[in-house]
């Protein structure tokens, strides 16, 4: 095997260069150009922490190669020839080197300076924090650093907001295991079969997740696995037969008694002796029930009114990490070009995006990126407005102090990338008085522009609450899901009417007032925030109250006493933000907007609950799965339970496994962050998407 001076096989360089130039851009290098390019790549130092991977180049050399290939196609392809000569390649390398040298001089003082906190002073009081290591700010504009040509992306520009209209509805072709994009529905279309179609789609998604779980695989049946049955398969089953596991939708029949429904029928349930796992088992949730037909039931027809399924254990479908779902069930089809970006609504995959992936992933891991998340921001409350003034002022003061000591330097890593504010935005529901609504938003806009550094760099994202629309504020329907954004007519005449997202056509500087807010997004509830390859879901809903009012099985508070943890398990394991009986007006054609499939990296739930962070381990990813036979007290449990091996021969309770294994299984943890009510006591959170760390803070007046 021929090795280069760096010990990397020449064949690895040949494959990488062929992929970057020939396969992606249809270009061919002469032998002299090839030898010169290999020498350029060999001169790039290899980071020991990021060595060569298999037959690939080290990440630093690979990203430099992709950068060079894209630069050549942009700046040196005027000749129309597909053959690259050495002089043409040298010219592009020299241009990149000059850019890198200029950028390096401009950023030298910044890179050597000490970092300062995101906000300072006595205005912010940290209650609990996991602060990442301090890193010095870098320049905002993308730069190229010699000799690696590394692109440094601004984390503000990396953020993308997706409302209900931007999220595609994907339908799984179960026969071919590929996804297809369904046609977009009208915003208010309500077909007669919309409800049934949405429930059936959710059933098949969760049933497929259960079927590939180790507990239900046929090959594990002899080792304590279980049979995943349907309601119609119980017909003719003797009462003394071994217990089976049913999967379906919990509901209540006309007589008020609990039932289980699946596409093949329904059956009455006896839950008098059922032991529940962690979760809120209400009507509208999908559940796994272990048990058998009760003695005296009509065995000839399990779906008759005389048949009763006696439940011994009840649990939710086992959860699955985002990476596992994407790799196992989404598949790939060139006709749609879908991967994780299409699932999130970003769009098709092209050769251009391959060049950006490494840089985007690197920027998405930046520990300095920060989002400030506030809930229940009452704009008609003088106290709330004073707390917002104190919050913005703290960041403005810190930024001004930095600029006075470091003139002309970047504010990246100093100010938060975004302020995300949940409703309700008024104390008594939305008013039908248009003038009153415009006045509230005009006052907020006037407050923000008093702090120009904050107004010009940070994004402002507004998610409506359940009472933020005129119909809900005047005694009409409440809880419409998904909820529309704040009406644009409320923003007319305010400084927000000049806002525009980064990824839209920018308004010219001549048309936009100097004191206008630059970036603002009025989005739907729920919404998604994309940060490179990461996805975060934000939802404002009084969820716990609705879930508790429709409970079929009381929560097992003896196992886990915190009701917020039960709520977190419910939405994660049901893969849905609102698994409860339909609210008064649910747009069933947009049910996919409420789904958590695949799971996002974190869910931010703004309910009327104190701050809490739940970390849920996906057992299929982090440890051995088994059907637990021994209870915590040493007695035989024999229940439906997916447990986590603690690595020492013991078994951890799933409710506490996350806190025990979070350091070892970071990639297999889903986080549910309960956002506090800002109007109640000034509490809010600062979230760092690059490191998934959270600070819980409080404004003091």
Secondary structure, DSSP 8 states (H G I E B T S, - for coil): --B-TTS-BHHHHHHHHIIIIIIHH--EE-HHHHHHHHHHHHTS---GGG---TTS--HHHHHHHHHHHHHHHHHS-TT--SEE-HHHHHHHHHHHHHHHHHHHHHHHHHHTS----SS-STTEEEEE-----------SS--EETTTTEE---HHHHEEEE-GGGS--EEEETTTTEEEE-----TT---TTHHHHHHHHHHHHHHHHHHTSGGG-GGGGGGT---EE-GGGGTT--TTS--EEEEEEEEE-TTS-EEEEETTEEEEEE-TT-EE-SS-EETT-EEEEEEEE-TTS-TT-TTSTT-EEEEEEEE------HHHHIIIII---TTTT-SHHHHTT-----HHHHHHHHHHHHHHT-TT--EEEEB---TT-HHHHHHHHHHHHHHHHHHHHHHHHSTT---TTTS-SEEEEES--STT---S-HHHHHHHHHHHHHHHTTSHHHHHHSEEEEE--TT-SHHHHTT-----BSB----GGGGTTSGGGG---TTS----TTTS-TTS-SEEEEE-BSEEEEETTEEEEEEE--HHHHHHHTEEE---TTT---HHHHHHHHHHHHTBS--SS--SSB-GGGGGGGB-SS--SEEEEE-SS--EEEEEE-HHHHS---B--B-TTSSB-----B-EE-SSS-EE-HHHHHHHHTTT-GGGEEEEEE--BHHHHSEEEEEETTTTEEEEEEE--
